[in-house]
Amino acid sequence: ITAGKVHRYTVGDTELIAHRDAQGQLKVFDAFCPHQGAHLGHGGKLQDDCLRCPFHGLHFNADGKCISTDPDARGTPIKSLELRPIEHRQRGGRVQVRV
């Protein structure tokens, strides 16, 4: 999983995305935005250690919490919107997930 890029995967019937945060920690989430279901692996971008949804521009921090529509804004976070984290581990250069 290379830094600065959103990677998409399918495991069984489950769509996932993975990326590395600013500290290099691997993050794995359900691939769909909780707002209206846009696939974050198709056009989702990393910006200032936040994942930006390609549909409405919502920004999710490294923990998957929606912080705003603009990561530089001091707006109110949208607490009801969170990406679903996927339990994972790295072993032998591979990422293993539990879905």
Secondary structure, 3 states (H helix, E strand, C coil): CCCCCCEEEEECCEEEEEEECCCCCEEEEECECCCCCCECCCCCEEECCEEECCCCCCEECCCCEEEECCCCCCCCCCCCCECCECEEEEECCEEEEEC
